[in-house]
Amino acid sequence: MSSMNTMNRFEWADAPDVDTAIALIKERDGAAVKAGGVDLLDLMKEGIAQPPRLVNIRNIKALKFLQQDDQGLRIGPLTTMAELADDPTVLKVAPALAQAAAAAATPQIRNMATVGGNLLQRPRCWYFRSEQFHCRRKGGPHCFAIDDGENQYHAIFDNKKCAIVHPSGAAIPLVAMGAEIELVGSGGKRRAKLEEFFVTPEEDILRENRRADDEILTEIRIPKLPANARTYYLKQGEKESFDWPIADCAAVLVMDGQTCKSASVVLGAAAPTPHRAKEAEQLLVGKTIDEKSAREAAKAALADAQPLSQNAYKLPVFEAIITRTILGAAKA
């Protein structure tokens, strides 16, 4: 048994393989999976998570890989953000993912944090993270951010029930590239489109994704992109350091010379899930990508935004970031 300061006591169990990890989770109700542990330990310190057992999967070698094949790029969930940022294959075939990984947190955290943990982390809303506020995401009656609280970093889309923004930087380019994930649990193995894996507050206010309690993320797959596809990611924080983003954006453009044949534009720090800017995507198709068309697409992406009392400043920030991301993808 182990304990840490104000945390509840918990068991520690090392899993040598996925099957053992699943068995250890099933064996103890409420058990949690730990990989890098960056977010989980924060949640435990903050009193939000109180698992009776931590199942450590960090040493499962089968979950750490980076491989390219005829179908695309396969990434193990224990691959660190630092490895994603620096890997030559990722830099070549999915540069937007490398850019997102490089922009995440600090160098120390990137060396510890895993891409699986980045995708599955819980919201960073200060009301959710505080024991003093029993918000809707914790089963309470109110979203304090919506109810005239401090909401300057919260959602500008889909913010009527819960105003969190999706916390994963890696998810934004992965959704833009059409990534799929593989999960394994006691019910067997399944695959899911990453975009469909995340859950809106209207679907389930208490959770952010469709992972079952006994499931482990075992693979992330980026399908092979067309030879003329270009990807780009950009993040804007308050300071050029390790801030959480005010706005981030990923774009995947399939180009024919200077003309866009197809487009995928996804916004982060904008909504409770990665937000696909469909209006921008439709506007870009068939257009020459230049400053004018990129800015028109950015304006279209924000047409339905509904900022809260303190975050309307995000609109011009997003307009600039979306414009620059589209231009960056076209030139990549």
C-alpha positions in Angstrom: 0.0 0.0 0.0 1.1 3.6 -0.7 0.0 7.0 0.2 0.9 10.5 -0.8 0.3 13.6 1.5 -3.5 14.3 1.4 -4.3 11.5 -1.0 -6.3 8.5 0.1 -4.3 5.3 0.5 -4.2 3.1 -2.6 -2.7 -0.1 -3.9 0.0 -0.2 -6.5 0.0 -3.0 -9.1 2.5 -3.4 -11.9 1.1 -5.0 -15.0 3.5 -6.8 -17.3 1.0 -7.1 -20.2 -2.4 -5.9 -21.3 -4.3 -9.0 -20.2 -2.9 -8.7 -16.7 -3.7 -5.0 -16.6 -7.4 -5.7 -17.5 -7.6 -8.4 -14.9 -6.2 -6.1 -12.2 -8.7 -3.4 -13.2 -11.6 -5.8 -13.1 -10.5 -7.2 -9.8 -10.8 -3.9 -7.9 -13.8 -1.7 -8.4 -12.7 1.9 -9.2 -9.2 1.0 -10.1 -7.4 3.4 -12.4 -4.8 3.0 -15.1 -1.5 4.9 -14.8 1.0 5.4 -17.6 2.9 8.6 -17.3 0.7 9.6 -14.5 0.9 13.4 -15.1 -2.9 14.0 -15.1 -3.9 11.2 -12.8 -1.7 12.2 -9.9 -2.9 15.8 -10.3 -6.5 14.6 -10.0 -5.6 12.5 -7.0 -3.9 15.5 -5.3 -6.9 17.7 -6.1 -9.3 15.1 -4.6 -11.1 14.6 -7.8 -10.0 11.0 -8.3 -9.7 8.5 -5.4 -8.9 5.1 -6.9 -8.3 2.3 -4.5 -5.8 0.8 -6.9 -3.4 2.1 -9.5 -2.6 -0.3 -12.3 0.8 0.7 -13.7 1.0 0.0 -17.5 4.2 2.0 -18.0 6.4 -1.1 -18.4 4.2 -2.9 -21.0 6.6 -2.9 -24.0 3.9 -3.9 -26.4 2.3 -0.5 -25.9 5.3 1.5 -26.9 5.9 1.6 -30.7 6.0 3.9 -33.7 5.7 2.1 -37.0 4.8 3.0 -40.5 3.2 0.5 -42.9 1.2 0.5 -46.1 -1.9 1.5 -44.2 -0.4 4.5 -42.4 1.3 5.3 -39.1 0.8 3.2 -36.0 1.5 4.7 -32.6 1.6 3.0 -29.3 -0.1 4.8 -26.4 3.0 4.8 -24.3 5.0 6.8 -26.9 5.9 10.0 -25.1 5.0 13.5 -26.4 8.8 14.2 -26.7 9.2 11.2 -28.9 6.3 12.3 -31.1 7.8 15.7 -31.4 11.2 14.5 -32.5 10.5 11.3 -34.5 11.7 11.6 -38.2 8.7 9.6 -39.5 6.1 11.6 -37.6 7.8 14.8 -38.8 7.6 13.6 -42.4 4.2 12.0 -42.6 2.2 13.8 -39.9 4.1 17.1 -39.1 1.0 18.6 -37.5 1.1 15.9 -34.8 4.8 16.6 -34.2 4.0 20.3 -33.9 1.2 19.7 -31.4 3.5 17.4 -29.3 6.3 19.9 -29.3 3.9 22.7 -28.2 2.6 20.7 -25.2 3.6 21.6 -21.7 7.3 21.7 -20.7 10.2 19.6 -21.9 10.3 17.7 -18.6 6.6 16.9 -18.9 6.9 15.9 -22.6 9.5 13.4 -21.6 7.1 11.8 -19.1 3.7 12.3 -20.6 2.4 9.7 -23.0 0.2 10.3 -26.1 -2.4 7.9 -24.6 -2.6 10.0 -21.5 -2.8 13.2 -23.4 -5.8 11.9 -25.3 -7.5 10.6 -22.1 -6.8 13.4 -19.7 -9.7 15.0 -17.8 -10.8 18.7 -18.3 -8.6 21.5 -17.0 -11.5 23.7 -15.9 -10.6 25.2 -12.6 -14.2 24.6 -11.2 -14.0 20.9 -12.1 -10.5 20.7 -10.6 -11.5 22.3 -7.3 -13.0 20.3 -4.4 -14.8 23.5 -3.4 -17.1 23.4 -6.5 -19.6 20.6 -7.0 -20.1 21.3 -10.7 -22.2 19.5 -13.3 -19.3 17.4 -14.5 -19.0 16.0 -10.9 -22.8 15.4 -10.6 -23.7 18.9 -9.3 -26.5 21.2 -10.4 -24.4 24.1 -11.9 -21.8 24.9 -14.4 -20.1 27.8 -12.5 -18.3 29.0 -15.6 -21.6 29.5 -17.4 -23.3 31.0 -14.4 -21.3 34.3 -14.5 -18.1 32.7 -13.2 -14.5 33.1 -14.4 -14.9 31.8 -17.9 -12.2 33.6 -20.0 -10.5 30.3 -21.0 -13.7 28.3 -21.6 -15.6 27.1 -24.7 -17.1 29.4 -27.4 -19.0 26.5 -29.0 -21.3 23.9 -27.5 -21.1 25.6 -24.1 -24.8 25.6 -22.9 -24.5 22.7 -20.4 -20.8 22.5 -19.6 -18.2 25.0 -20.8 -15.1 22.9 -20.6 -12.6 23.0 -23.5 -11.1 19.7 -24.7 -7.7 19.4 -23.0 -5.8 17.3 -25.5 -3.5 19.1 -27.9 -2.6 15.8 -29.7 -6.3 15.1 -30.4 -6.7 18.1 -32.6 -4.3 17.1 -35.5 -5.2 13.4 -35.0 -8.9 14.1 -35.5 -8.0 16.3 -38.5 -6.1 13.4 -40.0 -8.9 10.9 -39.5 -7.1 8.9 -36.8 -8.6 5.7 -35.3 -7.9 4.1 -32.0 -7.9 0.5 -30.7 -9.1 -0.4 -27.3 -8.9 -3.7 -25.5 -11.0 -4.7 -22.5 -12.7 -7.8 -21.0 -15.2 -7.7 -23.8 -12.4 -8.0 -26.4 -10.8 -5.6 -28.9 -12.6 -2.8 -30.8 -11.6 0.1 -33.0 -13.2 3.6 -33.2 -12.8 6.8 -35.1 -11.1 9.2 -32.7 -13.6 11.9 -33.6 -16.5 9.7 -32.6 -14.7 8.5 -29.4 -15.1 11.8 -27.6 -18.4 12.6 -25.8 -20.2 15.9 -25.7 -21.8 17.2 -22.4 -25.2 16.7 -24.0 -24.5 13.0 -24.4 -23.0 12.4 -21.0 -22.1 15.2 -18.6 -19.9 13.0 -16.4 -17.4 11.7 -19.0 -15.4 12.9 -21.9 -15.0 9.7 -24.0 -16.5 6.3 -24.6 -13.7 4.2 -23.0 -15.2 1.5 -20.7 -13.8 1.3 -17.2 -11.9 -1.9 -18.0 -10.6 -0.8 -21.4 -7.0 0.1 -22.2 -6.0 2.2 -25.2 -3.6 0.0 -27.2 -3.0 1.8 -30.5 -3.5 5.0 -32.4 -3.5 4.7 -36.2 -3.2 7.6 -38.6 -4.4 6.4 -42.1 -2.1 7.0 -45.0 -2.7 10.5 -46.3 -2.6 11.3 -50.0 0.8 12.3 -51.4 -0.4 15.8 -51.9 -1.8 16.2 -48.4 -0.3 19.0 -46.3 -0.8 19.2 -42.5 -0.1 22.0 -40.0 -0.8 22.8 -36.3 -0.6 26.1 -34.4 -1.2 26.9 -30.8 -1.6 30.3 -29.1 -1.3 30.8 -25.4 -1.1 33.9 -23.2 2.6 33.5 -23.0 5.1 31.8 -25.3 5.8 29.1 -22.8 4.0 26.1 -21.4 0.6 27.7 -21.1 -2.6 25.8 -22.0 -3.8 27.2 -25.3 -6.3 30.0 -25.7 -6.7 28.7 -29.2 -5.2 26.0 -31.3 -6.0 24.6 -34.7 -5.0 21.8 -37.1 -5.5 21.7 -40.8 -5.1 19.0 -43.4 -5.3 20.2 -47.0 -5.1 18.0 -50.1 -3.7 20.3 -52.7 -3.6 20.4 -56.5 -1.0 23.1 -57.0 -2.4 26.2 -55.1 -5.9 24.8 -55.3 -7.5 23.0 -52.4 -9.2 19.7 -53.3 -10.3 18.7 -49.8 -9.9 20.2 -46.3 -10.1 19.2 -42.7 -9.9 22.0 -40.1 -10.2 21.2 -36.4 -10.2 23.7 -33.5 -8.9 23.1 -30.0 -9.6 25.1 -26.8 -12.9 26.0 -28.5 -15.5 23.3 -27.3 -15.8 20.3 -25.0 -14.6 18.1 -27.8 -12.3 18.8 -30.8 -14.4 21.1 -32.9 -14.5 20.5 -36.6 -15.0 23.7 -38.6 -17.2 22.3 -41.3 -18.0 25.8 -42.7 -14.4 26.5 -43.2 -13.7 23.2 -44.8 -16.5 23.6 -47.3 -15.4 27.1 -48.2 -11.8 26.1 -48.9 -12.6 23.3 -51.4 -11.9 24.5 -55.0 -10.3 27.7 -53.8 -6.8 29.0 -54.3 -5.3 29.1 -50.8 -4.2 32.7 -50.1 -4.6 35.3 -47.4 -8.1 36.2 -48.6 -9.5 32.7 -48.8 -7.8 31.6 -45.5 -9.3 34.6 -43.7 -12.8 34.0 -45.2 -12.6 30.4 -44.0 -11.6 31.5 -40.5 -14.5 33.9 -40.4 -16.8 31.1 -41.5 -15.5 28.8 -38.9 -16.5 31.3 -36.2 -19.9 32.3 -37.5 -21.8 30.1 -35.0 -19.6 30.8 -32.0 -21.4 31.9 -28.8 -18.8 33.3 -26.4 -19.5 33.6 -22.7 -19.3 36.7 -20.6 -15.5 36.9 -20.5 -14.1 35.1 -23.5 -15.3 37.0 -26.6 -11.6 38.0 -27.0 -11.1 34.4 -28.3 -12.9 35.2 -31.5 -10.1 37.5 -33.1 -7.5 35.2 -31.6 -9.1 32.2 -33.3 -9.5 34.1 -36.6 -5.8 34.8 -36.7 -4.8 31.2 -35.6 -7.1 29.5 -38.1 -5.9 31.8 -40.9 -2.3 31.2 -40.2 -2.8 27.4 -39.8 -4.5 27.2 -43.2 -1.8 29.2 -44.9 0.8 27.1 -43.1 -0.7 23.9 -44.3 -0.9 25.2 -47.9 2.8 26.0 -47.8 4.0 22.9 -45.9 
